[in-house]
Amino acid sequence: MSQAKDSPKRSGRMVTLVLLGVTFTVFVVFAAAFGALVLYLQRDVPAKVSEGSFLKIPLSGPITDAPVTPGIFSDPSESAPTATVVSTAIRKAAEDQRINGVYIELKTPMMGWALTREIREALLTLREADKPCVVYGETYTMRDYYLASACDRVLIAPSGIPLVTGQALSVTYYRDALEYLGITPRFVHAGDYKTAVEPFERMAPSDAAVESYEFLLDGLWGTVIDEIAASRGLEPEQVATLIDGASLTPARMVEAGLFDGIAYADAVEAHLGSARSDDFFDKLGGKPVLASKSERKKRFTTLKEYRKDLFPAARGKKVAVVFAEGAILSGKGSGGLFGSEGLFDGRFREMMQKIRDDDEVSAVVLRVNSPGGSALAADMMHREIELTKAKGKPVVVSMADYAASGGYMISANADYIFAHPNTITGSIGVFGQFFDVSGSYEKLKLAEHVYKRGEHADLLYLTKPHSDEDRALLQQFVDDTYNSFVSLVAVGRAVDPSEIEPVAQGRVWTGSQALDGRHLVDGIGGYEEAIAKARELASLGDDAGVVRYPEQKSFFEILLEELSSAEQPVVRVELPLQGAEEVLREIELLRAFSEGGGVVAYLPGKPGLR
C-alpha cells in the first residue's frame, strides 16, 4: 500500500526534473543564440586604439599554439591569446603609428622554448622600429628571462624572485613502480636512440640516451646564451658566468647587469612614457602617482582590444595556416563543448580536403607543435600533405616547440621546412608498446583463460607473456615500419635513404642541429617567415590574406553539434598520488596510440625541459 502512495510522488519528481532539464536547455540555447547575435553585430567594429599608447600584453598561464574555442558568452578576443596572436600583435604594433611601445606583464606564462622564441623575435622588431619595450614581472624563470631579455627595459618587483639559474632536462623512470604493480613492459623498437620506451623498462638512462640528451641540451643552451648575450650587449661567456653566479636577490641581479631596475608595477606603468629617458629609473623610485581610470585607459591599448583587427577576413587568393598541435591519434576525437586533447587524423583530413577544394587557397602553412603519436595516424596525415601538393598548392612547415617523430613524419614532404633554433625535432624512429599485466592478475587473485584459433590470435593480450617467436614477429613489424619511415623522409627531403639513416635512429635534434648538414629542415624561422615563403612559392603578393584552421566555432555552433551527436559523458577520476597523474597520462596516451595500429612514432615522453 505504501508503494501505491509513493508512486505518484516519484512520478511527480520525475516530471519536475524533466521540466527543469528542458527549461535549462532552452535557456542555454537562447543565451547562446543571443550571444551569437551580439557577436555578429559587433564583428565589424574596429579595435579602439589610444593614440600614443603602449600595447599592454599580459602573459600568464598556458599559452598554446592553436586557436582555442571561446566560451558561451565570449567572442574570440575573450579566449587566452595564442603565441602567434601575441607575436602578430607585437609585429603590428612595431609598425602602428598609434602605438608608442609595448609593455609586457609576466605572470608565470607556460609555453615551450620555441614558442617563447616566437614572441621574443617579435619583440626584437620593436628595437628595429626604435620603439621601447618594457617587461615587468614579480618572478622570472630562465625561460621568462630569455623572453624578457629581448626588451630594452627588464624590471622586477622589489621582493621578486629571479630564478635565472640555467636550463635542465628531466626524464622520469617507472620500471620499479610498474614492477611493484605487477606490470611488465614488453616493448620492441627500431632506432638506437629511440629511447621513448626506456622510462618503462629502466631506472636510469642508457648511454645512447645520455649522449642524445646531452647533445640536445648543449644546442638548446647555446641558443639561449647567444641570444641573451646579443640582446644585452654582452659576450656569451659573460652571460654564462653571470647565470652560474646568479643570486635570488633582485638588487644583486641588477648589479650583475642581467636586470635593469627594481620597481612596483604601478610606478612602471605611470612612467612608461619616459622609458627611454635618462631619469626613468629615478622616477620609478619617486612618489606614487595615482592616475584616474580615464588616464589609465589612454595610457594603454589592451591586447584584448588590439587583437580584434589582427586577422581580417581574407579575400581573393590566400594562404591557409593549419595548426597541428598535440599528440597524434587516429579518429576524430570527442570534440564538443569541452574539446578533446590531441591531433586527430580524421579532423586533419577533413580540414585538408576543405583546403584543397577551396580555389582561393593557393598555399598552405602547416604549423606543427606535436611530439608525435600513432605511426598509422601520422602516415595518413603525411598523405594529406602529398595530396595537397599534387593539387598544385605548395606546403610550408613551421615547427614550434616540438615537431618530433610522428610530428616530423607529417612535416617531411613539405616544400620547405622552417624550425626555431630551439625546436625539438627529428626522433625518426618507432616502437611498439605492450604491457604484460599477468603479475597484476596474480596480485589481485584473478585468472583468465583464453580460447583461440590461430597461433598468434592472443598476441596482443595483456595477460600473456611474449614468447621469443612473438617478440620476433613484433620486432619484424616495427623494423618494417621504421624502414618505411626512413624511406618516407628520404623521398620527402629528396635525398638518398643512406643520408637519412645516420640522423634517424630515433635521435632528437634542435632546429639548429637539424639544419646543420642533416637535411631535416631548410631554414631557421617562425610563423611569419613561413607565411612569407608560402606566398613566394605560390607567387602571391606580400598582402595576400591568411585564413586559419581549425576555424573557431561559436559556442552556439558547438552546442548544436553536441546536441545532435548525443555522445555519452565522460567522468574523470583524479588520483591523490604524487606524480600519478603524469604516469597515467603517458600510459593512457600509449593505449590511445595502440588503437591507431600499435606502432608508435613518439618523442621520448616529452622530457621535462625547464
C-alpha positions in Angstrom: 0.0 0.0 0.0 2.9 2.3 0.7 4.2 1.6 -2.7 1.0 2.9 -4.3 1.2 6.1 -2.2 4.9 6.7 -3.1 4.5 6.1 -6.8 2.7 9.4 -7.6 5.3 11.2 -5.6 8.1 9.6 -7.6 6.3 10.4 -10.9 5.8 14.0 -9.8 9.5 14.3 -9.0 10.4 12.8 -12.4 8.1 15.2 -14.2 9.7 18.1 -12.3 13.2 17.0 -13.2 12.3 16.7 -16.9 10.7 20.1 -16.9 13.8 21.6 -15.2 16.1 19.9 -17.8 14.0 21.2 -20.7 13.9 24.7 -19.2 17.7 24.7 -18.7 18.3 23.5 -22.2 16.0 26.2 -23.7 17.8 28.8 -21.6 21.2 27.7 -22.7 20.2 27.7 -26.4 18.6 31.1 -26.0 21.6 32.6 -24.2 24.0 31.1 -26.8 21.8 32.4 -29.7 21.7 35.9 -28.1 25.4 35.9 -27.6 26.0 34.8 -31.2 23.7 37.7 -32.4 25.7 40.2 -30.3 29.0 38.9 -31.7 27.6 39.1 -35.2 26.6 42.7 -34.7 30.0 43.6 -33.2 32.2 41.6 -35.6 33.0 44.6 -37.9 33.5 47.1 -35.0 37.2 48.2 -35.3 39.5 48.0 -32.3 39.8 51.1 -30.1 43.4 52.1 -30.1 44.5 55.1 -28.0 46.9 57.5 -29.8 50.4 57.4 -28.3 49.5 54.4 -26.1 51.5 51.4 -25.1 50.2 48.0 -26.2 49.8 46.1 -22.9 50.3 42.3 -23.1 49.8 40.1 -20.0 51.4 36.7 -20.4 50.1 34.2 -17.9 49.1 30.5 -17.6 49.2 28.1 -20.5 49.9 29.7 -23.9 49.1 27.3 -26.7 49.8 27.5 -30.4 46.5 26.5 -32.0 43.4 28.7 -31.8 41.1 27.9 -28.9 37.3 27.8 -28.8 35.7 30.7 -26.9 33.2 30.2 -24.1 29.4 30.6 -24.1 29.2 34.4 -23.9 32.7 35.1 -25.3 34.0 36.3 -28.6 37.4 35.1 -29.7 39.1 38.1 -28.0 38.0 36.7 -24.7 39.9 33.5 -25.1 43.5 33.1 -23.9 45.9 34.5 -26.6 48.0 32.0 -28.5 51.7 32.5 -29.1 51.0 33.5 -32.8 48.4 36.0 -31.7 50.9 37.7 -29.3 53.7 37.7 -31.8 51.5 39.0 -34.6 50.2 41.8 -32.3 53.7 42.9 -31.4 54.9 42.9 -35.0 51.9 45.0 -36.0 52.5 47.4 -33.1 56.0 47.9 -34.3 54.6 49.5 -37.4 51.5 51.1 -35.9 52.0 54.9 -35.6 49.3 55.0 -32.9 51.4 52.7 -30.6 54.4 54.2 -28.9 55.8 50.9 -27.4 54.9 47.5 -25.8 54.5 46.7 -22.1 54.8 43.0 -21.2 53.4 41.8 -17.9 55.0 38.4 -17.0 52.7 36.4 -14.7 54.2 32.9 -14.9 53.4 32.0 -18.5 53.7 28.4 -19.5 54.9 27.6 -23.0 57.8 25.8 -24.7 61.2 27.3 -25.7 60.3 27.7 -29.4 57.0 29.5 -28.7 58.9 31.7 -26.3 61.3 32.5 -29.1 58.5 33.2 -31.5 57.3 36.0 -29.2 60.9 37.1 -28.4 61.7 37.5 -32.1 58.6 39.7 -32.4 59.8 41.9 -29.5 63.1 42.4 -31.4 61.2 44.1 -34.2 60.3 46.8 -31.7 64.0 47.6 -31.4 64.4 47.7 -35.2 61.4 50.2 -35.2 63.1 52.2 -32.4 60.1 51.7 -30.1 60.6 51.0 -26.4 59.8 47.5 -25.0 59.3 47.3 -21.2 58.8 44.0 -19.4 57.8 43.6 -15.7 57.5 40.6 -13.5 57.4 39.5 -9.9 59.1 36.2 -10.6 61.3 35.1 -13.5 62.1 31.6 -14.6 65.0 31.1 -17.0 62.5 30.9 -19.9 60.8 34.1 -18.7 64.2 35.9 -18.7 65.1 34.6 -22.1 61.9 36.2 -23.4 62.4 39.4 -21.4 66.0 39.9 -22.5 64.7 41.0 -25.9 63.3 44.2 -24.3 65.4 47.3 -23.5 64.0 47.6 -20.0 63.8 44.5 -17.9 62.2 45.2 -14.5 61.4 43.1 -11.4 59.5 43.7 -8.2 61.4 44.7 -5.1 60.6 41.4 -3.4 60.7 39.5 -6.7 62.3 36.1 -7.3 64.7 35.9 -10.2 65.1 32.2 -10.9 67.6 32.8 -13.7 69.6 29.7 -12.9 70.0 27.8 -16.1 68.3 25.1 -18.1 67.6 21.5 -17.0 66.0 18.5 -18.7 64.4 15.6 -16.8 63.0 12.2 -17.6 61.1 10.1 -15.0 61.7 6.3 -15.0 58.8 4.0 -14.0 60.2 0.4 -14.2 60.2 -0.4 -10.5 56.8 1.2 -9.9 55.4 -0.9 -12.7 57.1 -4.0 -11.3 55.6 -3.2 -7.9 52.1 -3.2 -9.5 52.8 -6.5 -11.3 53.1 -4.9 -14.8 55.9 -5.9 -17.1 56.6 -3.7 -20.2 57.2 -5.7 -23.4 58.5 -3.2 -25.9 60.1 -3.5 -29.3 61.7 -0.6 -31.1 63.7 0.4 -34.1 66.5 3.0 -33.8 69.4 3.0 -31.4 68.3 6.4 -30.0 64.6 5.6 -29.8 64.6 6.0 -26.1 60.9 6.7 -25.6 60.4 3.2 -24.1 63.3 3.5 -21.6 61.3 5.1 -18.8 59.1 2.0 -18.7 62.0 -0.5 -18.9 64.8 1.0 -16.9 65.5 3.1 -13.8 68.4 5.1 -15.4 69.2 6.3 -19.0 71.2 4.2 -21.5 74.4 5.5 -22.9 72.6 6.4 -26.1 70.0 8.4 -24.2 72.7 10.3 -22.3 74.6 11.1 -25.5 71.4 12.3 -27.2 70.1 14.4 -24.4 73.5 16.0 -23.6 73.9 17.0 -27.2 70.4 18.3 -27.4 70.8 20.4 -24.2 74.1 21.8 -25.5 72.3 23.0 -28.6 69.3 24.5 -26.7 71.5 26.2 -24.0 73.9 27.6 -26.6 71.0 29.2 -28.4 69.6 30.8 -25.2 73.0 32.1 -24.1 73.9 33.5 -27.5 70.6 35.3 -28.0 70.6 36.7 -24.5 74.1 38.0 -25.0 73.2 39.7 -28.3 70.2 41.5 -26.7 72.1 42.6 -23.6 75.2 43.7 -25.3 77.4 41.1 -23.6 79.6 38.2 -24.7 78.1 34.7 -24.4 80.8 33.7 -21.9 79.9 36.7 -19.7 76.2 35.7 -19.7 77.1 32.1 -18.8 79.3 33.3 -16.0 76.6 35.6 -14.6 74.0 32.9 -14.7 76.3 30.4 -12.9 76.9 33.0 -10.2 73.3 34.1 -10.1 71.6 35.4 -7.0 68.0 35.1 -6.0 68.0 38.8 -4.8 66.7 41.4 -7.3 69.2 44.0 -6.3 72.2 41.7 -6.9 70.8 40.7 -10.3 70.6 44.4 -11.2 74.2 44.9 -10.1 75.2 42.0 -12.3 73.6 43.6 -15.3 71.0 41.0 -16.1 68.2 43.2 -14.9 67.7 46.9 -15.5 65.8 48.1 -12.5 63.5 47.3 -9.4 60.1 48.9 -9.1 56.4 48.3 -8.3 54.0 47.7 -11.2 52.1 51.0 -10.6 55.3 53.0 -10.8 56.4 51.3 -14.1 53.0 51.9 -15.7 52.9 55.6 -14.5 56.3 56.4 -16.2 56.3 54.2 -19.3 56.2 57.3 -21.5 59.7 58.1 -20.3 61.1 54.6 -20.6 64.0 55.7 -22.8 64.8 58.9 -20.8 67.9 59.2 -18.5 65.8 59.8 -15.4 63.4 56.8 -15.9 64.9 54.7 -13.1 64.9 57.7 -10.7 61.2 58.3 -11.4 60.4 54.7 -10.6 61.6 55.2 -7.1 59.8 58.5 -6.6 56.5 59.3 -5.0 53.5 57.1 -6.1 51.5 58.5 -9.0 47.7 57.9 -8.7 46.2 58.1 -12.2 42.4 58.3 -12.9 40.6 55.5 -14.7 40.4 57.6 -17.9 44.1 58.4 -17.7 44.9 54.7 -17.4 42.7 53.9 -20.4 44.5 56.5 -22.5 47.9 55.1 -21.4 47.3 51.6 -22.7 45.7 49.7 -25.6 45.0 46.2 -24.4 45.8 43.1 -26.3 42.2 42.0 -25.9 41.2 45.1 -27.9 44.1 45.2 -30.3 43.7 41.6 -31.4 40.3 42.4 -32.9 41.9 43.7 -36.1 44.8 41.3 -36.3 43.2 38.7 -38.6 40.8 40.5 -41.0 38.7 38.3 -43.3 40.9 37.2 -46.3 39.5 37.9 -49.7 40.9 36.6 -53.0 43.9 34.3 -53.2 45.2 33.5 -49.8 47.4 31.3 -47.6 45.8 28.7 -45.3 47.5 28.2 -41.9 46.8 24.8 -40.4 47.6 24.4 -36.7 48.6 20.8 -36.0 49.1 20.7 -32.2 49.1 17.8 -29.7 49.8 14.1 -29.7 48.8 12.4 -32.9 45.9 10.0 -32.7 43.5 8.1 -35.0 39.9 9.1 -35.4 38.1 12.4 -34.9 38.2 12.7 -31.2 35.3 13.7 -29.0 35.3 17.4 -29.8 32.2 19.0 -28.3 31.8 21.7 -25.7 34.9 20.7 -23.8 37.1 19.8 -26.8 39.4 16.9 -26.9 43.2 17.0 -26.4 45.2 15.7 -29.3 45.8 16.0 -33.0 43.3 13.6 -34.7 44.0 12.4 -38.2 40.2 12.3 -39.1 39.8 16.0 -38.3 43.0 16.8 -40.1 42.0 15.0 -43.2 38.7 16.9 -43.3 40.5 20.3 -42.9 43.0 19.5 -45.7 40.2 18.3 -48.0 38.3 21.5 -47.4 41.5 23.5 -48.2 42.1 21.5 -51.4 38.6 22.2 -52.6 38.9 26.0 -51.9 40.1 27.5 -55.1 41.0 30.7 -53.3 43.6 28.9 -51.1 46.9 29.0 -53.1 49.3 27.7 -50.4 49.4 26.1 -47.0 51.5 26.7 -43.9 51.4 23.7 -41.6 52.2 24.8 -38.1 53.4 21.7 -36.3 53.6 21.6 -32.5 53.5 17.8 -31.8 55.7 15.2 -30.2 54.2 12.5 -32.4 52.0 9.6 -31.6 50.3 6.9 -33.7 52.5 6.0 -36.7 49.4 5.0 -38.7 47.7 8.3 -38.0 50.8 10.3 -38.8 51.2 8.4 -42.1 47.6 9.2 -43.0 48.3 12.9 -42.3 51.5 12.7 -44.3 49.5 11.5 -47.3 47.2 14.6 -46.9 50.2 16.9 -47.5 51.2 14.9 -50.6 47.6 15.2 -51.9 47.6 19.0 -51.3 50.9 19.4 -53.1 49.5 17.3 -56.0 46.7 19.9 -56.2 49.3 22.5 -57.0 49.3 24.1 -53.6 52.8 24.4 -52.0 53.1 23.4 -48.4 55.5 25.1 -45.9 56.0 23.7 -42.4 56.6 26.0 -39.4 57.9 24.0 -36.5 57.0 25.3 -33.0 58.1 23.7 -29.7 58.0 20.1 -31.0 57.9 18.5 -34.4 59.3 15.2 -33.5 58.8 11.6 -34.5 55.2 11.4 -35.9 55.3 15.2 -35.8 58.3 15.1 -38.1 56.7 12.5 -40.3 53.8 14.8 -41.2 56.3 17.5 -42.0 58.8 15.6 -44.0 57.3 16.0 -47.5 56.6 19.8 -47.3 58.1 22.0 -49.9 60.1 23.9 -47.3 60.5 23.4 -43.5 61.3 26.2 -41.0 62.3 25.5 -37.4 63.3 27.6 -34.5 66.8 27.1 -33.2 65.3 25.6 -30.0 62.6 23.5 -31.7 62.9 19.8 -30.7 62.6 17.7 -33.9 63.8 14.6 -35.6 63.3 11.4 -33.5 62.8 9.4 -36.6 62.1 6.0 -35.1 59.2 3.9 -33.9 58.3 1.4 -31.1 55.6 -1.0 -30.3 54.2 -0.8 -26.8 52.8 -3.8 -24.9 52.3 -4.3 -21.2 52.1 -7.7 -19.6 49.7 -7.4 -16.6 49.8 -11.1 -15.6 51.6 -10.1 -12.5 48.8 -7.7 -11.5 46.3 -10.5 -12.1 48.2 -12.7 -9.6 48.3 -9.9 -7.0 44.6 -9.4 -7.4 43.8 -13.2 -7.4 42.4 -13.1 -10.9 42.6 -15.8 -13.6 42.0 -15.6 -17.3 41.6 -18.5 -19.7 41.8 -17.8 -23.5 40.2 -19.9 -26.2 41.8 -19.2 -29.6 42.2 -20.4 -33.2 45.4 -19.3 -34.8 48.9 -19.5 -33.3 49.2 -15.7 -32.7 45.5 -14.9 -32.0 46.4 -13.8 -28.5 49.5 -11.9 -29.5 48.3 -8.6 -28.1 46.6 -9.9 -24.9 47.9 -8.1 -21.9 47.9 -11.2 -19.7 50.1 -13.2 -21.9 53.9 -13.0 -21.7 55.6 -12.8 -25.1 57.4 -15.9 -26.4 60.6 -15.5 -28.4 58.5 -16.1 -31.6 56.0 -13.4 -30.6 58.8 -10.9 -30.0 60.5 -11.7 -33.3 57.2 -11.2 -35.1 56.6 -7.9 -33.4 60.2 -6.8 -34.0 59.9 -7.5 -37.7 56.7 -5.4 -37.8 58.4 -2.5 -36.1 61.6 -2.8 -38.2 59.5 -2.7 -41.4 57.6 0.4 -40.1 60.9 2.1 -39.2 62.3 1.4 -42.7 59.2 2.8 -44.2 59.5 6.0 -42.1 63.1 6.5 -43.2 62.2 6.0 -46.8 59.3 8.4 -46.5 61.6 11.0 -45.1 64.2 10.4 -47.8 61.6 10.9 -50.5 60.1 14.0 -48.9 63.5 15.5 -48.4 64.7 14.4 -51.8 67.9 12.7 -50.6 69.1 9.1 -50.5 67.9 7.0 -47.6 71.6 6.4 -46.7 71.8 10.1 -45.8 68.8 10.0 -43.5 69.8 6.8 -41.7 72.6 8.4 -39.7 70.4 11.2 -38.4 67.4 8.9 -37.8 67.7 6.0 -35.3 65.2 7.9 -33.1 67.7 10.6 -32.2 66.3 14.1 -31.3 67.8 17.3 -32.5 67.3 21.0 -32.0 66.2 23.1 -35.0 69.7 24.4 -35.5 71.2 20.9 -35.3 68.6 19.6 -37.7 69.7 22.3 -40.2 73.4 21.8 -39.8 74.1 19.4 -42.7 71.5 16.9 -41.6 68.9 17.6 -44.3 66.0 17.7 -41.8 65.0 21.3 -42.1 65.6 24.0 -44.7 65.8 27.2 -42.7 65.6 28.9 -39.3 62.4 30.9 -38.8 58.9 31.0 -37.4 55.3 31.7 -38.3 55.9 35.0 -40.2 58.8 33.6 -42.2 56.7 30.5 -43.2 53.8 32.7 -44.4 56.2 34.8 -46.4 57.7 31.7 -48.0 54.3 30.2 -48.8 53.4 33.5 -50.6 56.6 33.3 -52.5 56.2 29.7 -53.6 52.6 30.4 -54.7 53.6 33.7 -56.5 51.3 35.7 -54.2 51.8 39.3 -53.2 53.0 40.3 -49.8 49.5 41.5 -49.0 47.8 38.1 -49.7 45.4 37.2 -46.9 45.6 34.4 -44.4 42.9 32.1 -43.2 43.5 29.9 -40.1 42.4 26.3 -39.4 40.8 24.9 -37.4 38.3 27.6 -37.7 36.9 29.0 -34.5 33.3 28.0 -33.9 30.9 29.8 -31.7 29.5 28.2 -28.6 26.1 28.1 -30.3 27.6 26.1 -33.3 29.3 23.6 -30.9 26.2 23.3 -28.8 24.1 22.3 -31.8 26.7 19.7 -32.8 26.8 18.4 -29.3 23.0 18.0 -29.1 22.9 16.3 -32.4 25.7 13.8 -31.6 24.3 12.9 -28.2 27.6 11.2 -27.1 27.9 9.7 -23.6 29.5 11.9 -21.0 33.0 11.1 -19.6 33.8 11.1 -15.9 37.4 11.6 -14.9 38.7 10.5 -11.6 41.7 12.3 -10.1 44.2 10.2 -8.1 45.7 11.9 -5.0 49.1 10.4 -5.7 52.3 12.5 -6.2 53.3 12.1 -9.9 50.5 9.6 -10.6 48.7 12.0 -12.9 51.7 12.2 -15.3 52.4 8.5 -15.3 48.8 7.6 -16.1 48.7 10.3 -18.8 51.6 8.7 -20.5 50.2 5.2 -20.2 46.8 6.4 -21.4 48.5 8.0 -24.4 50.3 4.8 -25.2 46.9 3.0 -25.0 45.3 5.5 -27.4 48.3 5.2 -29.8 47.8 1.4 -29.9 44.3 1.9 -31.2 45.9 3.6 -34.3 47.8 0.5 -35.4 50.0 -0.5 -32.5 53.3 1.1 -33.7 54.2 4.5 -32.2 56.3 7.3 -33.5 56.5 9.4 -30.4 59.1 11.7 -28.7 60.7 10.2 -25.5 58.0 11.1 -23.1 58.3 14.8 -24.0 61.1 15.2 -21.5 60.6 17.9 -18.9 62.8 20.8 -20.1 62.9 23.8 -17.8 
